Amino acid sequence: MKNNKSPEKAATLPLHTADIQHSLIQLFELIHRSHTLSFSNEDGVERAVHFGRVIFRSHNTIGRGTMVIEVQCACRSCGNGCDWKEKNLVMKLRFTSKTRASELNFLEEMEAIAKEHSMHRWVLNHLPKIYCSFYLHLRDDSPQPNLERQFRDVYEMRVVRGTIQERLEPLTSLETAKECAQVFYDVLQCHHWVWQHPKILHRDISQGNIMVRVKDGRKYGVLNDWDLASWADDLQKVATSRYRTGTRPSMAHEQQAHRWEGPHQYRHDLEALFYVMVLFTFLYSKPGKAVSKPVDEQFHYEKWHQFDDGTLYSKKCMIMALNSPWEPPVTSFFIHFSDWLYDIKGCFCWGFNEQGIVMQTKRDAEQRGIQSRTQNVLSYKDDELGGHITYKKMVQIMHRFNEQELHTYDGEAEQYLESQEIDSESD
């Protein structure tokens, strides 16, 4: 990664050219030495950013590695009306599939739809803001192109994609359990809106991808990092090996089964959100303060970042079993998350139980050489686990925390809650 010929304090890198092997080495050298990077963005505007510390490196993420570095605008016009002046910025770098749509492509589509109607503008508070995007190809004589030529379609060619974007705060920056609950509820609403309108599925719900934006004195949950997202229409087209996306501790347990072949479904992201809440409320005595020696003798949550897929699959199956004695392992600070986690777990348990019954009915019919026409098999929706895992049910569980109403921004969620109130009054 070293380059002895690189400038001592600054460099200008051709971020949009194909011949960038030298530039990539320079880029890492500048990051390592906390120097300044000068470049022209796609609009031809001259920019410069000064590198700070590396604040995040991804671990156990299937599909790509991510690095996030603090940057500060250092362009010559900073004192003369620069639109990056005084913004809190980060640069994100990741090695991703060359054929995959970029995060910016997804976010531009989301923003365009959100700005069309005032009723959708709320979601902009829950999406990341990208100011600049670039990519770095690898030279023809580097290892990756050689691997592509050797293994052809089996090998996914990769490029380095980067963005300069608004810096957001982590979950650990929150102060109260209610703030945490609101952020998780915000993410649920944002995730569903993106699935319903631009029809994009996130596919990588994890603690690191749930961030916080502070705006006008209010804290908003932001669903960050859309690098592994997919258009709904593409989910059935992707090769089987590429369905297994996400961060291992929070992946849906089905995805970690050895013979699972996809596709990734909406409910898999909801299951991932459930595991994020389980781990967060177990591993932290309060936001920003990790439990010194977390120990669980049965599920070993403290080791979920170390376990392989097979072990995690077994642990998660134990939680999702209908007759499981599982109880939410929350610390005292997060005690009011128990109701949420217990109710969500119950929905999944009943859903997987019904899924098992339906699948067994199909197998029995196939063995007898007949086509099953039972009503429950014909009407069964696997993407909802027979109606047990839906956005409506999640909203009904999560819109209140410790007997207090949380902010509901999504119009569809508001309709669900209004109908629930009418049903309650009728009863």
N, C-alpha and C positions, 0 to 999 in steps of 0.2 A: 504493500500500500504506500510505500515511501517513494518520493520523487525528489532527488537532490537538486534538480534544476528548477524546481518551482520557485516563484518569487517569494521573497522573505515575508512580505506583509499583505500582498493583495494579488489577485489574479482575475483575468477576464476569460470566462469560459464560453465556448460556442454551444450553448445549451440546446439549440435546435438543429445542429448539424449531425450528420451520420458518423463522421470520423471523430469519436469522442473517447477512445480508450485512454489517451493521454489526459483528457479532461476529467474523466472519472477518478484517475489517480490523484490529480490535482485537487479535486473536490474533497476527497477524504483527507488529504494533507491539510487543507485549509480548516476543515472541521477539527482535526487533531490539534492544530496549533492556534485555534480560536482567531483566525484571520478573517479578512474581508473578501467577499465574492462580488465581482462586478459582472453584469450581464445585461442583455437587451431582452425584454419580454416580447411576446408575440405581437404587441402593438407597436414595437419599435422604441418604446420608452426605455431610457437608460436607467438601470437600477443598481443598487449596491446594498448588500446586507452584511452585517458583522456577526460571526458565529459566536454563540455562547456555549453553555454546557449541553451535553447530551442528556435529555431528560427521560428518554424511554428507549428501550430496546425490546423487541418482542421475543417471547420464549414460548415454545410449544404451540406455535401457530402453524396450522397446516395450510399450505398454499403460497405463503410469502413471509419474508421477514421485514419488519418495519423499524426504522430509526427516526426519532423525533429530536430535533435540535433547536435550542433557543436561537433566534436571530433578531437583530435590531436593524432598522433601516439606517443606512449610512450613505445615502445618495447625496449628491452635491446640492440638490434643491430642497433638502429637508427644512432649511430655515426659510424657504420661499414658497410656502403653500403646497408642499408635497402631500399627496393623499395617503401616504403611509406614515406620516409623521405622528409620533406618539402612540401608534398602534402596537399592541402586544402581539408579536408574531412568532411563529415556529416554522421550521422547514421539516417536511416529512419526506423521507426516502423509503422506497420499498422495491423489492425485486418481484416483478409480477409477470404473468403470462403476456406475451406479445399480442395475442389475439383477443385478450380480455378488454372490454370497454373500460375506459379510465373512470376514476372516481368523479372527475370533473364532468364527464358526459352525463352521469346519473344526476349529479347535483344541478346542472343546468336545466335538465328536464323537470326536476322537482320544483325549482324556483319559477320556471315559466308557468307551470300550472298553478302554483300557489298565488302568483301575482295576477292571474286572470280574474279571480273573484275575491272579494273582500272576506268572504266567509272562510277562505282557505289560508289567509295570510298569517294566521296564528302559527302555522307550522314552521315558518321561517325562523322563529325563535328557537327551534329545536333541531335545526340543521347546521352543520359546520359552514363556515364562510371561507372560500378559497379566493385568494387575490392573484395568484400566479401559478401556472402549471407548466411543467416541462418534462421531457423524457430524454434518456440517454441510451442509444443503441450500443451494442457491443461489436467490436471490429470483427471482420470475417476470419481473422486468424486467431481469435480468442477461443477458449475451450468450449463455450456454449454453442457457437455455430458448428464446431466440429462434432459435438455430440448430436446436434440436430441432423447433420448429414449422415451420421452413423446409424442412429436409431429412428430416423424419419418421424412418422406420425406418433410414435410412442413417446417421444421426448417433447415437452412443452418449452418452446423457445421463450426466453425471458428478456425483459428490458428493465432498466432502472427508471422508475417514474418518481417525480418529485413535485411537491406543491409547497407554496408559501401561503400560510393561512392564519386565521385568527387563533390566538392561543386561548384555549379553554382550560378550566380547572377540573381536577379529578374528583371522583366521588369522595375521596378522603378529605376534601376541603370543606365539606358540609359540617354543620354544627349540631343539628338536632335530628332525632329519628324521624320527625315529621318532614323535615327537608329531604331526607333520603327517600321517604315514601313518595313525596311529590315528584322527585326526579325519576323514580322508577315508573310512576304513573304517566308522567310526561312522555317517557320513552315508549311506553305501550301505545299511547295515542299517536305519536309521530310515526312509529313503525307501521301501524295499521293504515294510516292515511297514505303513506307512500305505497303500500301494497294495493290499496283500493284505487288510487288515482293515477299516478304515473305507472303503476303496476310493476313495482320493483321490490324484490325481496332482499333484505340485508344479508342474511346468511352468516353473520359472525358476531352475534350478541355475546359480549364479554364485559367484565368489569372495566377493562382498559378502554373499551369503546363507548362507555356511558360517561359523558362529561357534563360539566356544569358551565352555563353562561350567566354572568351577573350583568343585569341590564336594568337601569332605572331603579335600583334597590331591590329587584326581585331576582331570584335564582331559578333558572330554567334547566331542565334536563335536556341534553343534546345527544342524539344518536350519531356518533362519529364513525369515521373510517368505513367508507362504502367501497373499498377496494375489491371485496369478494362478492359484491352484490350481483344479482342477475335480473334481467327482464323476465317477467312471468312467462312470456312465450318461448323463452330459451331454456327453461328448466327441463323440458323433456328432450332437448336436443343435445345436451352436453354429455360427453363420454362418462361412463360410470365412475371411473377413477377420480373425476373432478367433482363429484357430488359431495365428497367428504371435506367440506370446508368448515372452518371455524377454529375456536380455541378449545383444546381438549377438555379442560375442567368443566366448561359450560356447554359443550356440544350435546344435542339430544342423544339419548342413549342408543336409539336405533342406529344412528349413524356410526356408532362405534362397534356394532356387531360385525363379525368377520365377513359374513356373506351378504351384508346389506348392499343393495344396488340402487337406492334412490327411488324417485327424485327427492330433492330437498323441498319440504313443504312449509307452509306458513306456521303450522303448529310446532314445527321443530324449533323455530325462533322463540316461540312462547315458552317452550320447555327450557331453552337456554336461559331465558330471562329468569325463570324459576331458580335454576342452579346458581346464577349470579347472586340472587338475593340470599339463597341458603349459605353460600360461602362467605359473603360479605358480613352477614349478621352473626356468623360463627367465628370468623377469623379476626374480627375487630371488636374491642371492648367499647369503642366509640369511633366515629369517623376520624381518621388520622392517627389512631392509636391501635396498633396490632396487638392481639393477645400474645403475651410473652411466650407461653408454652401451651398452645392449643392442642388438646388431645381428645380424640374420640376413639373408643376401643372397638367399635363395630364398623363405622363408615370411614374413619380416618380422613376426614375432610382436610386436615392439615397437610396431607400428602397428595391431594388431587392434582397439584401442579407437577408432580413427579411420576404419577402412575401412567402406565401405557393404556391403550384403548381397551384391551381385554379386561384389565382390572377395573377401569372406570365403568365399563359396560355392566360388569357384575354388581358393583356397588349401586349403580343407578337402578338396575333391575330390582334390587332389594327395596329401594324406596318406592318404586312404581307398582309393586305387587299389591293387589287388593287387600290381602290379609297381613300386610306389613305392619309391625308395631312402631313404625317410624314416627318420631316426634320432631318438630322443628328445633334444631340445636342452637337457638339464639342466645346471645349473651344478654345480661340484664338490661343493658341500655336499649337493646332492640326488642324487648319483650313483646311489644305490640305488633311486631311482624308475625308472631306465631299464628294469629288468626288467618292472615293472608296465606301464609305458606301451607298451613293445614288444609285450607279450603281449595287452593290450587292443586295441591297434591291429590286431594280427593277426586277432583275432576279428571285428572290424568289417570288415576287408578281405575275408576269406573270406565273410562274410555278405553284403556288397554284391555280391560276385562271383556268388554263388548267386542273389541277387535278380535280377541282370541276366539270367542264364540263364533263370530262370523267366519273367520278363517277356517275353523274346524268344520263348520257346516259345509263350506265349499270343498274342502278336502274329502269329506265323506261322500259328497255327491259325485265328485270326480272318480273316486274309487269304485262307485257303483255304476259308473258310466252313464249318469243322468245329469241333466242340467238343472241346478237348483233354482227354484222359483219362489222360495220363501220370501215373504215381504221384507223381513229384516235384512236379508242379503241384498236384495235388489235396491233398497233405499239407503243402504249404508254408505256414508261418506267418510272415507279414510282420512281426508285432510282435516276433518273436524272430530275424528274418533267418535263417529256416530252422534255428533252434536254435543259431546261433553266438553270439547275444547273449542271455544269460539271467542271472538272479540267481545261479544255481548256479555258472556259469563265473566271474562276477565275484568271488564269494566265494572260489573256489579260487585265484584269482590274488592277491587282496588280503589274505587272512588271515595271510600271512607277509610280513615286511619285513626285508630284510638277514638272512635265515636265522633270524629271531626271530618267535615267535608273537605276534600282536596279540590284544586282547580281543575275543572273539566273544560278543555278548549275545543275538542272535536265535536262538530255538530252531530255526527252519527252517535257518538257516546251520549250526548245530551238527550237525544231521542230515546235511547235505551233507558236512561234513568227516569225520564218523564213517564214512560210507559210503565216502569216498575212502580212509580208512585201511584199511578192510576190503579194498577192492580192491587196495591196494598190498601188503597181507600175502598175499593170494591169489596175486598175481603172483610 
